């Protein structure tokens, strides 16, 4: 194949304790460490391995968001991506808008494969890959834990409740990846310096002809309720009584 597109989303780093804004309008991001969505890092690592095996010629990373998303794209370039595209918008986007943007970029880049993380750790929707496949009219394979290619066919092993399921799909296609697919490579300082010279194109969302208004609007946020303190019981009878008091028996 000639080209692989990989989506990279800017999210609050998974090591950060997320705080809700005092007015309940969203999650606090000022002064908070932001990173590439971990599942997207795995998607990029797999795309790089595919290129290194000689099964693809170019890997292009794509992000949708503010100019600050350039940081995550530069990290993707440092990992080894050839080019980066930032679809710039100051507004929040939902899964359907993101899928529509990727559909447009696919036509612009004439991509043979799109690899995405199975979900983003900020909203946990797990919708974009499926929506993109539907809009594109091409096959999809989600939650991939193993991936091989044979010409224009991809064989994808995915984890399901009953064990492992193997799918064979024709390319072009959309694949979303799970945690066990690979371990992303460590970015070294020389690679970071080289990434500064790699091309990063910025395209305003309006220039793509995609309606940026989200179909789903988030009206309010609130933190989860605090964990209640546990109680000690003397014996089994006390345990049964405590469970009965809570209406669990």
C-alpha positions in Angstrom: 0.0 0.0 0.0 1.1 3.6 -0.6 -0.2 5.6 2.4 -1.5 5.1 6.0 -3.4 7.8 7.9 -3.2 7.8 11.7 -5.3 9.9 14.0 -3.7 11.5 17.0 -5.9 13.2 19.6 -4.6 15.7 22.3 -5.9 14.6 25.7 -5.1 15.1 29.3 -2.1 12.8 30.2 -3.3 9.5 31.7 -1.1 10.0 34.8 -2.9 13.3 35.6 -5.7 13.4 38.1 -8.6 14.9 36.2 -10.4 17.9 37.8 -13.8 19.3 36.8 -14.0 23.1 36.5 -15.7 24.9 39.3 -18.5 26.0 37.0 -19.1 22.4 35.7 -18.5 23.5 32.1 -15.7 21.0 31.4 -12.4 19.5 32.5 -9.6 21.7 33.8 -6.8 21.9 31.3 -4.9 25.0 32.2 -1.4 24.1 33.4 -2.2 20.4 32.9 0.1 18.0 31.1 -1.4 17.0 27.7 -0.3 14.0 25.7 -1.2 11.8 22.7 -4.1 9.6 23.5 -2.5 6.3 24.5 -4.5 4.2 22.0 -3.5 6.5 19.2 0.2 6.0 20.1 -0.3 2.3 19.6 -2.0 3.0 16.3 1.0 5.1 15.1 3.5 2.5 16.3 1.7 -0.2 14.3 1.7 2.0 11.2 5.4 2.7 11.6 6.1 -1.1 11.9 4.0 -1.7 8.7 6.1 0.9 6.8 9.3 -0.6 8.2 8.3 -4.0 7.0 7.9 -2.6 3.5 4.1 -2.9 3.4 3.6 0.9 3.1 5.5 3.8 1.8 4.3 6.7 3.9 2.7 7.4 7.3 0.8 10.6 7.8 -0.5 11.7 11.2 -3.7 13.8 11.5 -5.1 15.8 14.4 -8.1 17.9 14.8 -8.1 20.8 17.3 -6.4 24.0 18.3 -2.9 25.1 17.4 -1.7 23.5 20.6 -2.2 20.1 19.0 0.9 20.7 17.0 2.8 19.5 20.1 1.3 16.0 19.8 1.8 16.0 16.0 5.5 16.9 16.5 5.7 14.0 18.9 4.2 11.7 16.2 6.8 13.0 13.7 9.5 12.3 16.3 8.3 8.7 16.6 8.8 8.4 12.8 5.8 9.6 10.9 6.6 11.2 7.6 4.2 14.1 7.6 1.6 15.7 9.8 -1.7 17.5 9.1 -3.5 19.7 11.7 -7.2 20.5 11.0 -7.4 23.6 13.1 -10.6 24.6 15.0 -11.1 26.4 18.2 -14.4 24.5 18.8 -14.9 21.1 20.3 -15.7 18.3 17.9 -17.8 15.2 18.4 -17.1 11.7 16.9 -19.2 12.3 13.8 -17.5 15.6 12.9 -14.1 13.9 13.3 -15.2 11.0 11.1 -16.4 13.5 8.4 -13.0 15.3 8.6 -11.1 12.1 8.2 -13.3 11.1 5.2 -12.3 14.4 3.5 -8.6 13.9 4.3 -8.7 10.4 2.9 -9.8 11.8 -0.5 -7.2 14.5 -0.4 -4.4 12.1 0.5 -5.7 9.0 -1.4 -5.0 6.9 1.7 -5.1 3.1 1.5 -5.5 2.5 5.3 -6.7 4.4 8.3 -5.5 3.3 11.8 -7.1 4.8 14.9 -7.0 4.1 18.6 -10.1 2.1 19.6 -11.2 5.1 21.8 -10.0 8.3 23.4 -9.4 8.3 27.2 -11.2 11.7 27.6 -14.7 10.7 26.3 -14.4 6.9 25.9 -16.9 6.9 23.1 -15.3 4.4 20.8 -17.3 5.7 17.8 -15.0 7.5 15.3 -13.6 4.4 13.5 -17.0 2.8 13.0 -18.5 6.1 11.8 -15.6 6.7 9.4 -16.0 3.2 7.9 -19.7 3.8 7.3 -19.1 7.2 5.7 -16.3 5.8 3.5 -18.2 2.7 2.6 -15.1 0.5 3.3 -14.6 -2.5 5.7 -13.6 -2.0 9.3 -11.9 -4.1 12.0 -12.1 -2.9 15.6 -10.1 -3.6 18.8 -7.2 -5.2 16.9 -4.7 -7.1 19.0 -2.8 -8.6 16.1 -2.4 -7.3 12.5 -0.9 -8.9 9.3 -1.1 -8.1 5.6 -1.2 -10.2 2.5 -1.3 -8.0 -0.6 -4.5 -6.1 -0.5 -5.9 -8.1 2.4 -5.5 -7.5 6.1 -5.9 -10.2 8.7 -7.0 -8.8 12.1 -7.2 -10.7 15.4 -9.4 -9.0 17.9 -10.4 -9.8 21.5 -14.0 -10.6 22.1 -15.9 -11.9 25.2 -15.6 -15.6 24.0 -11.8 -15.4 23.2 -10.2 -14.3 19.9 -11.8 -13.5 16.6 -9.9 -13.3 13.3 -11.2 -11.2 10.4 -10.0 -10.9 6.9 -10.8 -7.5 5.3 -10.0 -6.0 1.9 -8.1 -2.7 1.7 -8.7 0.2 1.8 -10.1 -0.1 5.3 -10.4 1.3 8.8 -8.7 -0.5 11.7 -8.9 0.5 15.4 -6.4 -0.9 17.8 -6.3 -2.2 21.3 -3.7 -2.1 24.1 -2.1 -5.5 23.4 -1.2 -4.8 19.8 2.2 -3.4 20.6 4.3 -1.2 22.9 5.1 2.3 21.4 8.7 3.2 20.9 10.6 5.6 23.1 11.2 9.0 21.4 14.9 10.0 21.6 16.2 13.6 21.5 17.8 13.4 18.0 14.4 12.3 16.7 12.7 15.3 18.4 15.2 17.6 16.7 14.7 15.9 13.3 10.9 16.2 13.7 11.1 20.0 13.7 12.1 19.9 10.0 9.4 17.5 8.9 6.3 19.0 7.1 3.3 19.9 9.3 0.4 21.4 7.2 -2.4 23.4 8.9 -5.8 23.4 7.3 -8.7 25.4 8.8 -11.7 23.2 9.4 -13.9 25.6 7.4 -11.7 25.0 4.3 -12.7 21.3 4.2 -16.4 22.1 3.8 -17.2 20.1 6.9 -19.9 21.4 9.3 -18.1 21.7 12.6 -21.2 22.0 14.7 -21.3 19.0 17.0 -24.4 16.7 16.8 -24.1 15.9 20.5 -23.5 18.7 23.0 -22.2 18.2 26.5 -24.2 20.4 28.9 -22.5 19.8 32.2 -19.8 17.9 34.0 -19.5 16.8 37.6 -17.0 14.6 39.4 -18.0 11.2 40.7 -19.3 10.9 44.1 -16.7 10.4 46.8 -16.0 6.8 47.9 -17.8 6.0 51.1 -15.8 4.8 54.1 -15.9 1.0 54.6 -17.2 -0.6 57.8 -15.8 -3.5 59.9 -18.0 -6.5 60.9 -17.4 -9.0 63.6 -18.6 -12.1 61.9 -20.7 -13.5 59.0 -23.9 -12.6 60.7 -22.8 -9.0 60.9 -21.8 -9.0 57.2 -25.2 -10.4 56.2 -27.0 -7.8 58.4 -24.9 -4.9 56.9 -25.6 -6.1 53.3 -29.3 -6.3 54.2 -29.3 -2.8 55.6 -28.0 -1.5 52.3 -30.6 -3.4 50.4 -28.1 -5.7 48.7 -29.8 -8.9 50.0 
